[in-house]
Amino acid sequence: MKPNHVVFAVAMASAFFLAPDESQAAEWKKGMSSPEIKQLQQRLKEKGFFTYPQATGYFGAITEEAVKAFQRAMNLPATGIVDDATYAKLKSAPASNDTLAIGSRGAAVSDLQRRLKQLGYFRHPQITGYYGAVTADAVKQFQRANGLPATGRADRATLERLKQKEEGSSPSPSATLTVGARGDQVRELQQQLKQLGYFTYSEVTGYYGVLTADAVRRFQRDNGLPVTGAVDNQTAARLASAVKEKTPPPAPIERERPAIRLSIGALGEDVKRIQTKLKELGYFYTAITGYYGTATADAVRRFQQAAKLPATGVVDGETYERLIGQAPAAKLDVIELVADAAELLGTPYVWGGDAPEEGFDCSGFIFYLFQQQGITVPRTVASMWQAGTSVSAPEVGDIVFFATTTNGPSHAGIYIGNGQFIHSGASTGVTISRLDQSYWKQRYLGAKRFF
């Protein structure tokens, strides 16, 4: 295990059980735990800074970042420690119920995403209703373009400015297309781009994905238009004119691909490309073979379900474009992983649970934490055991496995260093145990890595 991981793990293991000194009620910091800290988190949540689903009473990395964000907003030194000055501001600052930020969910976030998409800032294919990093980046771009502080938080000033821009622009729905659109208008657009030599995919899919957006950008660049990848009135008019004039096509940037429709039994480089991308995104767990078997079909189904496509297990035109254009899986930050896990100490065990609001079973706990890091792992212990890469000795962030009810893997947790792992036990809920305890030592099977 790396030396810095050892230091971090020892610090984390001891910090889990520290409580604040009552004589220093307004000087709280990372590692402390008390009912007063739970009240602190609730105050931060009311003001829009603590975005974790529930107040836990444990001062971890998420709480520290919330305190820093509040301090910056109040023009205080961003130490992440709640001193007297910070606490006084926290008690007096008004609640900010109108502010949307990372972690927010619901209809207000969906409405924000729709407005940002209409103005060309939110480019994710789906309106998700969840305020994540993609939404925050879109908000920052809008804020910079409109002279607002680029915080990535949709406060009252940002929402009001967004409403003004939306009312002032009033784009024609029939002439505004962007990533995520589908239907006859998209088919017509792709046919125009294909006629002009920009859309080189073999099929007209009717879905506006990254390949279509790239074709639009190349057309816009060649014709002196703003390179947005979205088709506004100006781009639509120039496209129609270019088709009418039969503008000579530019030199092709890639060879035409044969029609893509891959299913069980297919062989070749196209299958390898699909398998490679699925593996990169965390859906395909076996070797890249170039053969489309049941494992590949299952991986495609999982991707299609996540992308809200018909889960056929067959790669058609839309699945192909969505898959190839998908961003790669995030890199695991083990420090954040363990810090997030610490925030959940004491959460009850619930069979089938995989969310803090309802509780966790052992695999649901791991699935949830890796999901927060943007990494997809299988949902069951047996599947995790099959998918991970075996390691001889666990490091921080590895998953450790145990045979508790059968000869095979039936329980798992996350190794946090110093011989300890955090897990959701049936009788304890989320807790910390030691690998060298007699019960766990006798049932230990090994460790797997997902980063």
Secondary structure, DSSP 8 states (H G I E B T S, - for coil): --HHHHHHHHHHHHHTTB---GGGTT-B-TTBB-HHHHHHHHHHHHTT---SSS--SB--HHHHHHHHHHHHHTT----S-B-HHHHHHHHHS---TT-B-TT-BSHHHHHHHHHHHHTT----SS--SB--HHHHHHHHHHHHHTTS---S-B-HHHHHHHHHHHHHH---GGG-B-TT-BSHHHHHHHHHHHHTT---SSS--SB--HHHHHHHHHHHHHTT----SSB-HHHHHHHHHHHHHT------SS-------B-TT-BSHHHHHHHHHHHHTT---S---SB--HHHHHHHHHHHHHTTS---S-B-HHHHHHHHTS-------HHHHHHHHHHTTT--B-TT-EETTTEE-HHHHHHHHHHHTT----SSHHHHHHHSEEESS--TT-EEEE-SSSSS--EEEEEEETTEEEEEETTTEEEEEETTSHHHHHHEEEEEE--
